[in-house]
Amino acid sequence: MKIRVIDLSRELKDGIETWPGDAVGLRIEHLARVEHEGHNTSRFTHLDCHCGTHIDSPLHFIESGEDLAEMPLRILPAVVMSTSLKRIGPETFQKAGPLEGRAILVHTSWDTHVGRPDFYRDFPYITPEAARFLVGSGITLLGVDTPSPDQGESTDHPVHHILLGEGIPIVEGLVHLGKVIAEGDTPHFSAFPLKVKDLEACPVRAAALFFTP
């Protein structure tokens, strides 16, 4: 069996921004260098758990929700939904066919705004009605190429509450979903965080996987 992989993760680097776009998400300190000490050793001196492409576990908004260490590692069959809508309602997902047990990945092309000041402003969002439809359809995970599935101005984050309240994790900040659509085949999806106890979110190496005999 052959596996084709498309990386759906943003590159993390020293000084990368995080929500709301004017804060630093990652700082790296180099403790040793090959040219001086004979080896490279580094450490994170600061890491915002919600920077770059990352996963929100239920603990993000649900007091008794699963943390990163409790979340199972899964490779899920995926459905990629492409839309140009700013306000994404249930009708976008109703035409997708069976969604049960699948990772639903929403492609809005917002990843073209990565690194720009407006990435965290006025992005497409999913309505609470759509979130309830997804829960009722039995999805296993939601992924978006925006900073959040909720409206940027939201203070109560209803989509997070609806999905995470049902144990459905959310992957935010995906990139290159257009490449997945261009493949024309049905992908699987994986996004593995670090196994950290009592932590609600973490950057991930997200990927679309295509299995062929």
Buried (B, 14 or more C-beta within 10 A) or exposed (E): EEEEEBBBBBEBEBEBBBBEBEEBBBBBEEEEEEEEEEEEEEEEEBBBBBBBBBBBBBBBBBEEBBBBBEBEEBBBBBBBBBBEEEEBBBEBBEEEEEBEEBBBBBBBEBBEBBEEEEBBEEBBBBBBBBBBBBBEBEBBBBBBBBBBBBBBEBEEBBBBBBBBBBBBBBBBBBBBBBEBBEEEEEBBBBBBBEEBEEBBBBBBEBBBBBEEE
